[in-house]
Amino acid sequence: MRALSGLQVSSIQLLLAALIAFVWPVYDHFIDWPRFQRELREKPNSARFREYRWTILLQWVLASGGALPLALYRRAGTR
């Protein structure tokens, strides 16, 4: 863990922050958004459903990824 201004930050948390701040927007802009636009023109109903499902799944994965380091930190006996 690294100390940043008195806060303990793990490598997993830094990786998750980088994923949310940099990788996800780049992927969304260049890959997912054009694919969604193309599918929206061809089959609007299934495109929306697929995008909603993917967004909800991704948010749950990212939320659990943020909760995992916290659970491991507390399990180690540190508070």
C-alpha positions in Angstrom: 0.0 0.0 0.0 1.1 3.5 -0.6 0.5 6.5 1.6 -1.0 9.5 -0.2 -1.5 12.4 2.1 -2.2 10.1 5.0 -4.5 7.7 3.0 -3.6 4.1 2.4 -4.1 3.3 -1.3 -3.5 -0.2 -2.6 -2.3 -1.0 -6.1 -5.7 -2.5 -6.9 -7.4 0.7 -6.0 -5.0 2.7 -8.2 -5.6 0.3 -11.0 -9.4 0.6 -10.6 -9.2 4.4 -10.6 -7.1 4.3 -13.8 -9.6 2.0 -15.4 -12.5 4.2 -14.6 -10.8 7.5 -15.4 -8.9 6.6 -18.6 -9.4 3.2 -20.1 -13.2 3.0 -19.9 -13.9 6.4 -21.5 -11.4 5.7 -24.3 -12.9 2.2 -25.0 -16.4 3.7 -24.8 -15.6 6.6 -27.2 -13.7 4.6 -29.9 -15.2 1.1 -29.7 -18.5 0.8 -27.8 -20.3 4.0 -28.9 -19.8 3.5 -32.6 -20.9 -0.1 -32.3 -24.0 1.0 -30.4 -24.8 3.7 -33.0 -24.5 1.1 -35.8 -26.7 -1.4 -34.0 -29.2 1.3 -33.2 -29.7 2.1 -36.9 -30.0 -1.6 -37.8 -32.0 -3.0 -34.8 -33.0 -0.4 -32.3 -34.8 -2.5 -29.8 -32.1 -5.1 -29.3 -29.4 -2.5 -29.4 -30.9 -0.6 -26.5 -31.4 -3.8 -24.4 -27.8 -4.9 -25.1 -26.4 -1.5 -24.1 -28.5 -1.3 -20.9 -27.5 -4.9 -19.9 -23.8 -4.2 -20.6 -23.9 -0.9 -18.6 -25.5 -2.5 -15.5 -23.2 -5.4 -15.6 -20.1 -3.2 -15.9 -21.2 -1.0 -13.1 -21.7 -4.0 -10.8 -18.3 -5.4 -11.7 -16.6 -2.0 -11.0 -18.5 -1.6 -7.7 -17.4 -5.1 -6.6 -13.9 -4.3 -7.7 -13.9 -1.4 -5.4 -15.4 -3.4 -2.5 -12.9 -6.2 -2.8 -9.8 -4.2 -1.6 -11.9 -2.8 1.3 -13.0 -6.3 2.3 -9.4 -7.6 2.2 -8.2 -4.6 4.1 -10.7 -5.2 6.9 -10.1 -8.9 7.0 -6.4 -8.4 7.5 -7.4 -6.8 10.9 -6.5 -3.2 10.1 -9.0 -0.5 10.6 
